[in-house]
Amino acid sequence: MRWLLSIVAVGCAGVATVAACVGDDPGSSDATSSGATSSGGSSGGSSGASSGGSSGGSSSGGSSSGSSGTDGAADANAGAIDFNVRSLTGLKLWLESTKELQSSSSGGFSQWWDQSGAWDAGGDGSPDAGRHVAEPHNVNPPTIVPNGINGRPSVYFVSGNGYLHIASHPDFQFGLGDFIIAEVAKVSSGTGPLWQLRLAATAGYEEQFLTSHFCNVFGTVGGDHCTAPDYVASTDPHVYVARRKGDIFTLRVDSVVKGTEDTSADPPNIFVSPYSQPYVFIGNSTTMQVSELIVVVGPTSDTTLATLEAFLKQKYGIP
């Protein structure tokens, strides 16, 4: 089975906030990190170990971009489309690069904190850190590009280097239900993964979201089932969406369906089983930048999805 996931980051030397690095060229595939930076938002970044946010969670060091506690309202830079990401029913994860994307003291990627608000009130079953958080996996973590996609920060992955993980949690167990995974990414080489859930077995995946297709595993009969045909993406930024609506799985790119899998006939009860590995993975075997990731579990109307896609396209300057 194949997987898709993309995130990008590159640092700049000797500055405290992304705004100071606006002259950097994050689009280059050989971009490198040369200093400790943060991914800053309009209010700049702040140094320190705290990740902010009402539900807590702390970073190991470095600087933090943006401020916590945002209500998810449309960014002023997004233009005329007014969309509140936090208004999405079933929103489980929202990583946005101007909000709590943190660098390490050495300038590499440190942490990227969830802005969904799903666990702001805490409660039983909350993630161990109080909120979901993406962290480096293995050596050579991604870096942060201060001026990445349409002038916004991005996490920069280099194929063969480290990637990101998010701790396993029931929020990401899709089962028989609808879901959407939306990601803003600029892929220079490879196809992902943009999002990958792994089985307890040594091989195979429960979900595999690539720029070319989306795959899933049937819990009742096993085996890989993927959208078709494969899509060949350009190296420009795109809004990638993996969606399940009823028995139909689709890969959407910039609001257009590029691949489909109809499971209504065989078998009728496709089940995305709870993953048993400890992490969701983003990146690996691809060179790319990622600026935003949204996960919704449950039904999302066609109209709401179209509005979300249009909002993200306008926000990141994608035609």
KARA-V143842 format. One line per field, one symbol per residue. phi: phi as a letter, one per 30 degrees, with the letter a starting at -180 (. if undefined). psi: psi as a letter, one per 20 degrees, with the letter a starting at -180 (. if undefined). burial: b if it has 9 or more other C-alpha atoms within 8 Angstrom, else e. Layout:
BEGIN
phi = ???
psi = ???
burial = ???
END
This chain:
BEGIN
phi = .cbbabbbabcbdibcbdedceddcddddcebcbadbccgcdcicbdkcddijdcijbcdlicccibdidcideddddjddcbceddddidcabcbdcbhcccddcjddcabcdcdidcddijdideedjbdbcbdcidhdecbcdcddhicdbccccejcdbcbbdeaeeccdhcddabbcbcbbcdaibkddabccddddbjbdbbccdcabbbcdddbijcbbdbddccdddddbccbcbcbicccbccbhicdcabbccdcbddbdbddddcddbccbjjhacacbcabbbbckdbdedddddedddddddcicd
psi = qqqpppqqpprqqkqhqhhikiiqniipikqqpjrprrjqbhjrrpqripiaqhjapqriaaqqqaqrjqjjrpqhiibhoopohiippjphpoppijoloqqrhiiapfqoqpjhjhkhjbrpjqqhjhrqpprqparmrrapohmdoljqqqpoqppiaraqqpqqqhhjohcjrqrqoppoqophqajbqhpppqrhriqrqhqoorihrpqrpohhirrppqqqrqpoqrjrqqopppqpocjppqppoljppiqqoojhgorilppoqpqiqiqpqpapkqorqpiqpppporppqhggghggghghgghjkp.
burial = bbbbbbbbbbbbbebbbbbebbebebeeeebebebbbbbbbeebbbeebebbbebbbbbebbbbbbbbeeebbbeeebbebbbbbbebbebbbbbbbbbbbbbbbebbbbbbbbbbeebbeeeeebeebbbbbbbbbeeebbbbbbbbbeebbbbbbbbebbbbbbbbeeebbbeebbbbbbbbbbbbbbbbbbbbbbbeeeeebbbbbbbbbbbbbbbeeeebbbbbebbeeeeebbbbbbbbbebbbbbbbbbebbbbbebbeeeeebbbbbbebebbbbbbbbbbbbbbbbbbbbbbeeeebbbbbbbbbbbbebe
END
